[in-house]
Amino acid sequence: MGDVWKALADPTRRKILELLKKSDMNAGEIAAEFNMTKPSISNHLNILKQADLVDSEKQGQNVVYSIKTSVIEDMLSTLSNLTKRNED
Protein backbone atom coordinates (compact mmCIF):
# COMPACT_ATOMS: atom_id res chain seq x y z
CA MET A 1 0.00 0.00 0.00
CA GLY A 2 3.08 2.25 0.22
CA ASP A 3 3.00 2.84 -3.54
CA VAL A 4 -0.58 4.10 -3.22
CA TRP A 5 0.41 6.70 -0.59
CA LYS A 6 3.36 7.81 -2.72
CA ALA A 7 1.15 8.12 -5.79
CA LEU A 8 -1.55 10.08 -3.98
CA ALA A 9 0.95 12.40 -2.30
CA ASP A 10 1.56 14.33 -5.52
CA PRO A 11 -1.02 16.95 -6.61
CA THR A 12 -0.41 16.27 -10.31
CA ARG A 13 -1.24 12.60 -9.88
CA ARG A 14 -4.34 13.46 -7.86
CA LYS A 15 -5.46 15.76 -10.68
CA ILE A 16 -4.85 12.99 -13.22
CA LEU A 17 -7.09 10.70 -11.15
CA GLU A 18 -9.76 13.43 -11.03
CA LEU A 19 -9.61 13.70 -14.83
CA LEU A 20 -9.87 9.93 -15.25
CA LYS A 21 -12.79 9.83 -12.85
CA LYS A 22 -14.75 11.84 -15.44
CA SER A 23 -13.71 9.75 -18.46
CA ASP A 24 -11.00 7.51 -19.88
CA MET A 25 -8.27 9.49 -21.64
CA ASN A 26 -5.17 8.89 -23.70
CA ALA A 27 -1.79 10.28 -22.63
CA GLY A 28 -1.99 13.20 -25.06
CA GLU A 29 -5.37 14.28 -23.70
CA ILE A 30 -4.04 14.07 -20.15
CA ALA A 31 -0.89 16.01 -21.06
CA ALA A 32 -3.01 18.78 -22.64
CA GLU A 33 -4.45 19.50 -19.18
CA PHE A 34 -1.02 20.32 -17.70
CA ASN A 35 1.80 22.76 -18.31
CA MET A 36 4.54 20.12 -18.32
CA THR A 37 6.32 17.86 -20.77
CA LYS A 38 4.82 14.63 -22.05
CA PRO A 39 7.69 12.60 -20.52
CA SER A 40 6.81 14.12 -17.12
CA ILE A 41 3.16 13.12 -17.55
CA SER A 42 4.29 9.66 -18.66
CA ASN A 43 6.32 9.35 -15.45
CA HIS A 44 3.29 10.31 -13.36
CA LEU A 45 1.15 7.77 -15.24
CA ASN A 46 3.74 5.05 -14.63
CA ILE A 47 3.72 5.77 -10.89
CA LEU A 48 -0.09 5.56 -10.90
CA LYS A 49 0.10 2.25 -12.78
CA GLN A 50 2.68 0.84 -10.34
CA ALA A 51 0.34 1.75 -7.48
CA ASP A 52 -2.46 -0.06 -9.36
CA LEU A 53 -4.56 3.11 -9.43
CA VAL A 54 -4.95 3.20 -13.22
CA ASP A 55 -5.31 0.70 -16.03
CA SER A 56 -3.94 1.23 -19.50
CA GLU A 57 -5.10 -0.30 -22.75
CA LYS A 58 -3.52 0.04 -26.17
CA GLN A 59 -6.10 1.24 -28.71
CA GLY A 60 -4.53 1.66 -32.11
CA GLN A 61 -1.59 4.01 -31.71
CA ASN A 62 -2.87 5.40 -28.40
CA VAL A 63 -2.72 4.12 -24.86
CA VAL A 64 -5.98 4.86 -23.05
CA TYR A 65 -5.93 5.21 -19.27
CA SER A 66 -8.79 4.55 -16.87
CA ILE A 67 -9.09 4.86 -13.11
CA LYS A 68 -9.20 1.75 -10.93
CA THR A 69 -11.21 2.36 -7.80
CA SER A 70 -10.68 -1.02 -6.11
CA VAL A 71 -7.34 -0.05 -4.53
CA ILE A 72 -8.77 3.23 -3.26
CA GLU A 73 -11.79 1.38 -1.84
CA ASP A 74 -9.48 -1.07 -0.05
CA MET A 75 -7.44 1.81 1.33
CA LEU A 76 -10.56 3.60 2.61
CA SER A 77 -11.76 0.38 4.23
CA THR A 78 -8.41 -0.02 5.99
CA LEU A 79 -8.52 3.57 7.22
CA SER A 80 -12.10 3.14 8.39
CA ASN A 81 -11.16 0.01 10.35
CA LEU A 82 -8.29 1.87 12.00
CA THR A 83 -10.65 4.53 13.32
CA LYS A 84 -13.15 2.10 14.84
CA ARG A 85 -12.82 1.13 18.48
CA ASN A 86 -13.11 -2.51 19.39
CA GLU A 87 -16.19 -3.05 21.52
CA ASP A 88 -15.10 -6.31 23.18
C-alpha positions as a Python dict, from the first residue, in 0.01 Angstrom:
ca = {
    (1, 'M'): (0, 0, 0),
    (2, 'G'): (308, 225, 22),
    (3, 'D'): (300, 284, -354),
    (4, 'V'): (-58, 410, -322),
    (5, 'W'): (41, 670, -59),
    (6, 'K'): (336, 781, -272),
    (7, 'A'): (115, 812, -579),
    (8, 'L'): (-155, 1008, -398),
    (9, 'A'): (95, 1240, -230),
    (10, 'D'): (156, 1433, -552),
    (11, 'P'): (-102, 1695, -661),
    (12, 'T'): (-41, 1627, -1031),
    (13, 'R'): (-124, 1260, -988),
    (14, 'R'): (-434, 1346, -786),
    (15, 'K'): (-546, 1576, -1068),
    (16, 'I'): (-485, 1299, -1322),
    (17, 'L'): (-709, 1070, -1115),
    (18, 'E'): (-976, 1343, -1103),
    (19, 'L'): (-961, 1370, -1483),
    (20, 'L'): (-987, 993, -1525),
    (21, 'K'): (-1279, 983, -1285),
    (22, 'K'): (-1475, 1184, -1544),
    (23, 'S'): (-1371, 975, -1846),
    (24, 'D'): (-1100, 751, -1988),
    (25, 'M'): (-827, 949, -2164),
    (26, 'N'): (-517, 889, -2370),
    (27, 'A'): (-179, 1028, -2263),
    (28, 'G'): (-199, 1320, -2506),
    (29, 'E'): (-537, 1428, -2370),
    (30, 'I'): (-404, 1407, -2015),
    (31, 'A'): (-89, 1601, -2106),
    (32, 'A'): (-301, 1878, -2264),
    (33, 'E'): (-445, 1950, -1918),
    (34, 'F'): (-102, 2032, -1770),
    (35, 'N'): (180, 2276, -1831),
    (36, 'M'): (454, 2012, -1832),
    (37, 'T'): (632, 1786, -2077),
    (38, 'K'): (482, 1463, -2205),
    (39, 'P'): (769, 1260, -2052),
    (40, 'S'): (681, 1412, -1712),
    (41, 'I'): (316, 1312, -1755),
    (42, 'S'): (429, 966, -1866),
    (43, 'N'): (632, 935, -1545),
    (44, 'H'): (329, 1031, -1336),
    (45, 'L'): (115, 777, -1524),
    (46, 'N'): (374, 505, -1463),
    (47, 'I'): (372, 577, -1089),
    (48, 'L'): (-9, 556, -1090),
    (49, 'K'): (10, 225, -1278),
    (50, 'Q'): (268, 84, -1034),
    (51, 'A'): (34, 175, -748),
    (52, 'D'): (-246, -6, -936),
    (53, 'L'): (-456, 311, -943),
    (54, 'V'): (-495, 320, -1322),
    (55, 'D'): (-531, 70, -1603),
    (56, 'S'): (-394, 123, -1950),
    (57, 'E'): (-510, -30, -2275),
    (58, 'K'): (-352, 4, -2617),
    (59, 'Q'): (-610, 124, -2871),
    (60, 'G'): (-453, 166, -3211),
    (61, 'Q'): (-159, 401, -3171),
    (62, 'N'): (-287, 540, -2840),
    (63, 'V'): (-272, 412, -2486),
    (64, 'V'): (-598, 486, -2305),
    (65, 'Y'): (-593, 521, -1927),
    (66, 'S'): (-879, 455, -1687),
    (67, 'I'): (-909, 486, -1311),
    (68, 'K'): (-920, 175, -1093),
    (69, 'T'): (-1121, 236, -780),
    (70, 'S'): (-1068, -102, -611),
    (71, 'V'): (-734, -5, -453),
    (72, 'I'): (-877, 323, -326),
    (73, 'E'): (-1179, 138, -184),
    (74, 'D'): (-948, -107, -5),
    (75, 'M'): (-744, 181, 133),
    (76, 'L'): (-1056, 360, 261),
    (77, 'S'): (-1176, 38, 423),
    (78, 'T'): (-841, -2, 599),
    (79, 'L'): (-852, 357, 722),
    (80, 'S'): (-1210, 314, 839),
    (81, 'N'): (-1116, 1, 1035),
    (82, 'L'): (-829, 187, 1200),
    (83, 'T'): (-1065, 453, 1332),
    (84, 'K'): (-1315, 210, 1484),
    (85, 'R'): (-1282, 113, 1848),
    (86, 'N'): (-1311, -251, 1939),
    (87, 'E'): (-1619, -305, 2152),
    (88, 'D'): (-1510, -631, 2318),
}
